[in-house]
Amino acid sequence: RFAERYHLSVIDNQDPQAKHYAEWKAEQEYRPTIRNEIRRDIDVVLKQSHSLNNFWELLRLRGYEIKFNEKRKYAAIRPPNGKRFIRMKSLGEEYTPRELVKRLEAARQ
């Protein structure tokens, strides 16, 4: 590796729980963040859903756009009036499609 050859330090992968500075700052000032609003909506819709397909449909009815299929590496979501898609994994590990399925199954029991 280049860094090893020239005796440079290597920065390991960033902490997956790390937040962008703007998001951290908004939380410190008790201002809402787009990611927190998305998490809240997902939690509400998840309680109303009986399957993952039903979950996606209910989110779409709320105005969300979703990019998710077996060809995509990451699921992404754009909130109503949002400018860009946000990867669901960036919302936290419990908001990945795999974890959402686990949460749906746990709610049924």
C-alpha angles and dihedrals in degrees: 000000000000095000093050093048091056095035094246124153119256122220110221122222113299119258106272090219092054115119131215112259093244091054092047091048093050091051091050089054092045092243120144118255127207091238092053090050091050091048090051092050092047091051092050094046092045090059089054096047130092097187140015092255090051089049092054091047093051090050090051089052088056089056100263123141116216132201107193134131139124092272093058120084093207132028113233132193134195118201122223109288089006120148099213143019119259121209110241092224088064088063089064137284092278090062099060114111091248092055092043089058089051090050091049091051092047091052091054093058 
